Amino acid sequence: MKKIVPVLLCAMLVTNIAMAGGLDSGTQAAETFKTWFFGLLGAFSGTYLLVKGAQVWGEKIQWIDFGHAVGKVAVVGGSIGLAGWAWIMFA
């Protein structure tokens, strides 16, 4: 629950901005937030994989651990696409 609170606060901020300027302003604010958020997540996932790659290079972890890290990033990144697909399928 503690991790969800900042995301909900950001969402509330975006909706307040959206209500202040109408639908077009809200749509633009949501798109800007989505672009910023996905860019941040991409930077974090790339950094995570670079750290894991450095650990493999320094022989701190095995290659299988790096493979697990790549799999985790792929599953988390793919969950966005899966959620969109499920929404279309079951809505």
N, C-alpha and C positions, 0 to 999 in steps of 0.2 A: 504494500500500500504506500509506503514511503517513497518508492521510486515513481509511482504514478502521479503523485501530487504535482511535481514540476511540469509534467506534460499537460495535466489538466489546467494548471494555471496559464500555460502558454495558449492552450486552446480557448480558454475564456478571454484572454487578451485579444486573440484574433477575432473572436466573435463580437467583442465590444467594438473593435475597430470596424468590423463589417456592418454593424448596426448603425454606426455613426454616419456612414457615407452612402448607404444604399447597397443594392445587390451587386452592381458592377465593382464598387469599391471592396465589398466583402469577398467577391470572387478573386479579385486581384490580390488581396491580402492573403487569402488562403493559398493561392498558387505560389506567392512569394515565400510563405512559411514552408510549404511543401518542398520547394526547391532548396531552401536553406537547410531544412531538416535532413533531406536525403544527402545533400553534400556533406553535412556534418557526420552522418552515419557512414558514408563512404570513406571519409578521412579516418574515422575511428577504426573501421574494419581493415583498411589498408595498413594503418599503424600496428594493429594487433598482429596481422600476418607478418609484417616486417620484424616485429619483436620475436615472434616464434621462429622466423627464418634465422635471425641472429642467434637464437638459442640453439638451433640445429647446427649452425656453423661453429659455434663455440662448444659443441658436443655436450650441452647441458640436457638436451632432450633428444629423442630418436625421431627418425623421419616419419614414423607412424603417428607420433604426436602432432607433427606438422600437418599431416593428412587429416587428422581429426579436427584441427583448427580450421583448415580450409573447408571441411564439411560443415562445421558449425556456422561459418560465415555464409556459406551457400544456402543452408537451410533457413537461417534468419532472414537473409536477403530475399529468398524465394517465397517466404511466407506472405510478403506484401502482394506478390502476384497471385498466390494461392487464395488469399482472402478476396481479391477482386474477382477471381474466377468463381469462387463459391457464392459470392453475392449475386453474380449474374445467373448462376445455375439454380439457386434455391429461392430467388426473390420472385 
